[in-house]
Amino acid sequence: STEAATESINAENWSLYHLTNDRAEQNDLAKLHPERVKTMAAQWAQLVERFNQDANHGAR
């Protein structure tokens, strides 16, 4: 549901990795770049909302 997705988006357990330099995801950069994480989480929330609307648009 949209509510469940929103709750998971708002959770404080986001991670951020520089995959070019850290392919094994060993160095979480989220605490060093909280604004970047916040921006990316907001973008994710917009996508979740958009795709939920698109999925429901064709429902009968």
C-alpha contacts under 8 A as a table, 3 or more apart, distances in Angstrom:
res1	aa1	res2	aa2	distance
1	S	4	A	5.30
1	S	5	A	6.31
2	T	5	A	5.06
2	T	6	T	6.06
2	T	48	V	7.53
2	T	49	E	6.95
2	T	52	N	6.94
3	E	6	T	5.06
3	E	7	E	6.20
4	A	7	E	5.11
4	A	8	S	6.34
5	A	8	S	5.19
5	A	9	I	6.14
5	A	45	A	7.99
5	A	48	V	7.21
6	T	9	I	4.95
6	T	10	N	6.17
6	T	45	A	6.73
7	E	10	N	5.20
7	E	11	A	6.32
8	S	11	A	5.18
9	I	41	A	6.38
9	I	44	W	7.47
9	I	45	A	6.41
10	N	41	A	7.73
11	A	14	W	7.28
14	W	30	A	7.01
14	W	37	V	7.20
15	S	28	D	5.88
15	S	29	L	7.00
15	S	30	A	5.35
15	S	37	V	7.74
16	L	28	D	5.43
16	L	29	L	5.05
16	L	30	A	4.81
16	L	37	V	6.93
17	Y	22	D	6.76
17	Y	25	E	5.96
17	Y	26	Q	7.99
17	Y	27	N	6.52
17	Y	28	D	5.47
17	Y	29	L	5.78
17	Y	30	A	7.67
18	H	21	N	5.62
18	H	22	D	5.59
18	H	23	R	7.57
18	H	25	E	7.80
18	H	29	L	7.76
19	L	22	D	4.80
19	L	23	R	4.71
19	L	24	A	7.77
19	L	25	E	6.99
20	T	23	R	6.18
22	D	25	E	5.37
22	D	26	Q	6.56
22	D	27	N	6.90
23	R	26	Q	7.96
25	E	28	D	6.95
28	D	31	K	7.56
29	L	32	L	5.27
29	L	33	H	6.25
30	A	33	H	5.21
30	A	34	P	5.63
30	A	36	R	7.92
30	A	37	V	6.22
31	K	34	P	5.57
33	H	36	R	5.43
33	H	37	V	6.50
34	P	37	V	5.05
34	P	38	K	6.12
35	E	38	K	4.94
35	E	39	T	6.13
36	R	39	T	5.13
36	R	40	M	6.15
37	V	40	M	5.11
37	V	41	A	6.00
38	K	41	A	5.11
38	K	42	A	6.22
39	T	42	A	5.18
39	T	43	Q	6.31
40	M	43	Q	5.01
40	M	44	W	6.16
41	A	44	W	4.97
41	A	45	A	6.20
42	A	45	A	5.03
42	A	46	Q	6.35
43	Q	46	Q	5.15
43	Q	47	L	6.38
44	W	47	L	5.11
44	W	48	V	6.21
45	A	48	V	5.10
45	A	49	E	6.20
46	Q	49	E	5.17
46	Q	50	R	6.08
47	L	50	R	4.98
47	L	51	F	6.05
48	V	51	F	5.36
48	V	52	N	6.03
49	E	52	N	5.19
49	E	53	Q	6.21
50	R	53	Q	5.23
50	R	54	D	6.20
51	F	54	D	4.86
51	F	55	A	5.97
52	N	55	A	5.10
52	N	56	N	6.21
53	Q	56	N	5.16
53	Q	57	H	5.99
54	D	57	H	5.12
54	D	58	G	7.26
55	A	58	G	6.32
55	A	59	A	7.09
56	N	59	A	5.09
